[in-house]
Amino acid sequence: MPYTYESYDVVVIGAGHAGCEAALAAARLGCKTLVFTVSIDSIAMMPCNPNIGGSSKGHLVREVDALGGEMGKNIDKTFIQSKMLNTSKGPAVHSLRAQADKKDYSREMRRVLENTDNLVIKQGEIAEIYVENQQVTGVRTTSDAVYPCKAVIMCTGTYLKARCIYGEVSNNTGPNGLSAANHLTECLENLGIEVRRFKTGTPARVDKRTIDFSKMQEQKGDERIVPFSFTNQPEDIKKEQVSCWLTYTNLETHKIIMDNIDRSPLYSGNIKGTGPRYCPSIEDKVVRFSDKERHQVFLEPEGNYTNEMYIGGMSSSLPEDVQYAMYHTVPGLENATIVRNAYAIEYDCINPVQLKGSLEFKDISSFFCAGQSNGSSGYEEAAAQGIIAGINAARKIKGKEPLILDRSQAYIGVLIDDLITKGTNEPYRMMTSRAEYRLLLRQDNADLRLTRIGYQIGLISKQRYDALCEKEKMIQLEIERLEKTTIGASSEVQEFLSKNGSTLLQSGTTLAELLKRPELSYELLSEIDVDRRPLPGAVCEQVNINLKYDGYIKRQERQVAQYKKLENKKIPDDINYDDVYSLRKEALQKLKDFRPASVGQASRISGVSPADISVLLIYLEKCKGIRKNSNSI
Amino acid sequence: MEQDTIAGIASGMGGGIGIIRISGREALRIAGEVFCTKKYSEDIPKWKSLWDRNFFKKKKSHTIHYGFIMNDDGSVLDEVMVLLMKSPKSYTCEDVVEIDSHGGPYLIQKILKLLIHHGARLAEPGEFTKRAFLNGRIDLAQAEAVMKLISSKNEFALDSAVKQLEGRVSKYIERIRQEILHNMGYIEAALDDPEHYDLSGFSDKLHGMLQEEIKCLQELLDHFENGRMKSEGINTVIVGKPNAGKSSLMNLLLDEERAIVTNIAGTTRDILEETVQIGNIVLNLVDTAGIHDTDDFVEHLGVEKAMEYLGQADFIIYVVDASVSLDQADDKIISLLSGKSGVILLNKSDLESALNIESLKKKIDWDCISFSNRRGTGLEKLEKYITDSFLHGDISYNDQIYLTSVRHREAVEDAVVSLEQVIETIHAGMPEDFFMVDLMDAYQKLGLINGDTASEDLVNKIFKEFCMGK
């Protein structure tokens, strides 16, 4: 018999990377928040790769931090190696990646959750979400306790009806043998929610002592560490770093795989879920890229507490004996002891096109969904959705407008817009190529883009906001100064230029103009910039980037202005598309199904043509006319 | 109120008259810059002194003006009537100038191009109507009716000749797009997985590819400039015995009332080519009758030469004199026609027939059309036959690739600018991710031609061609 227990404002289902951010955001915004997890010991667990960040994912982490989230701070506390990727490329694609001590990461996050006001953690599984009149009213656990609440955020990750598979072995468990959540799917389906089955996988872990590192290339961390969190300074987080190691598969590896491919559940049909293309298992790689003679293998430490090493690049669901044989062909792993087998995992997730930009279900008020249960993949993607869902659940309860970041504001905006507008047929991963305006959405300026918003929402302290304002002012003043400072063709300047391989001056110019030359930088120019006062490194970086890439940045800003035009044309919730005469049938159906929030979003739905958008615009203009008239009466 | 001035073809294509409409605040200026009431092509400086860019600004609304559309170099492009409607009393409520041209599609496109050169933007489908509606000139029902008409017209166009023509451009463009996409995919793969994909030396390779593709696109543009009509036409050869009626057929087809667009010298001094438009279709007529009407075509040129001409033909009109019976000369011709597509024209069908059609049909299985040069009967039938064969794809087309519209031309031009910008970015020593800005631009611009701007292309490409991930 269900019995009613305590009431809460917000119930979060799951305490993974999405759940933690969601719960923290809701609680910090003053909502009485309860977070459920199948195991308290698995809070913020990293069941797959032991790192946070990487190309474009690093951007997400910095954005979460800029909004007042926890992931950046937590990895700054617990990393064991840090690296800025792509430093030889443009600033837009610089990306931070840090190896984490998995246990430390999980423990630190748990500590933060446990010490946050308004936040309660409970071990338990949710069996049912109560909905009345299309409005969430509470949840029921498998132990029949009912918790009435005003909003629910579902962050079930890969746990819904999870099944782990390798060879013929199949266990109905979540990652790492944790128990799966087997009850909620049925409830979701009863609520009319479309559920699908996705698949992902993880490689084996091996004992560090049995690896021959002399056959591998060492990959060290950066000497100059950039913290993930804008609240940290490089010198605050300096520490001893550990190395990763690089090796390769070879033809022998591939032969073993091909000889046993019929024993792979992916090919025998035992796995039906859709797997991600960007993160294929090694058997997938060998089959699909049969002309490649080797694939890269990246060995990453799981933490300082353990000898386990993660074999990046070789996830698999082949039978145990094949796994052993295959791993042992890799140089350096000939005698490696495998501690945990590789496996594939299948799980239920929802089709994210059922959500609004706030991550609330279109059809069920106050029911939010975030993270891998939305069909995304990755810790960072999960955290990014988590903080948005947490913020919006809190704002909904307080009767405020939701926070929706658009594609020109943040990778978070791109991620969510992609999920809810285009949907996804595989676990969705963030990539910088998905961001149209990536020159503007850099990891170095996430604070300048988002911290003001975080402050307005209530997740950023006044102190941090004031520091941001001060930073903005310093950047602006310094740019103005460089634009005004003229430099003559003095012998000192010419000498400086020739020393740096730069063309000599014919006549006077400004420092700002000189800075645009690829071979020069703000730092180098200090030699001929006599009036310069010392400024914080982060300010110098912004000045350098803004002036150096000025032309490109301005171009993207013009593109954004163009994009915003359609984005700002909102479509009223109560629009009746049947009234929009001469929409094509396919477009009509798609628009009815998606109910886009703006004309811009409508234009990104596949099957809606530019002609349909014109028709829609005409209709909306007409409606506006009618509304105007009725207002005047 | 919309800011920019748009220009577009207001009449359906293919009719005898083409109306080009210009609408917007710059309409009067733009029209004034290309229009002159008198022709002074012999004396350009004089024309320039008489030319008055404020002409339409001074004239009253709702007036008609006779004159000439002039190229920037002072040469006459077309003789036109111009209708002036000033804001707000016009279709769009903006300043509107309508140019009535009697030229064929080629001239209309040329005028349009000139207007764009002078600052107009090519109108989107339905854009005049949209402005009319937004400015309160017509109500929603009217606007919707017009939009529907436009969309149904587009659908018709999809089934028509345009599609066949554009299909070839599409293919040509698609190859270039795929090349660009592949390179973008490589850059993105390297950005996404920098420890796996290396970009060193890549910019040199890209530079070579860019030059190559710019050359290809440039060829397409040159083609548009120089020989659009020629390349556009169906190479049509008229054959037949002397006195079968080839030259009179030629004259009928080249009737003065028809839009004879151009005369292009043929590949030999003996042969002239005439270009003529039938419906939406342009024929390049190879005037074999023009050699010597009394000479036997095959005899005169020799079998080899005749084969060469017939070999280049997309379509052959075989004129047979129905008043006399078949002879050896016919057999000779028929032997050259096997495997080709064409039609038999039974000329002089008004006279008593001496021809055994059965035996002719046995020799060559082409359709026959009865025809009389004297009475002019059968011409319509012939035209319809050619049009239908073309639309049904029975006539395959010559190998030239060309652009069909100013819109496409604009897109290709923009793409070239973008690709050149990438080269500049490479020269400036910028990092590889900056190449993407203009590569993507070029890719999307070219996509306009194929109606394809899918944003998922790149992501799909990366996954398909590059082995990514952990």
Interface residues (C-beta under 8 A of the other chain):
Chain A: C48 N49 S55 S56 L85 N86 S88 K89 G90 A92 V93 P203 Q219 L246 P276 R277 Y278 C279 P280 K285 R288 F289 K292 H295 Q296 F298 G312 G313 S315 K422 M431 T432 S433 R434 E436 R438 L439 P518 E519 Y549 Y552 R555 Q556 Y581 S582 R584 R604 S606 P610 A611 S614 V615 L617 I618 Y619 E621 K622
Chain B: E124 P125 G126 K130 F133 L134 L140 A141 A143 E144 M147 K148 S151 N154 M184 E188 L191 D192 D193 P194 E195 H196 L199 A428 G429 M430 P431 E432 D433 F434 M436 V437 A454 S455 E456 L458 V459 I462 F463 C467 M468 G469 K470
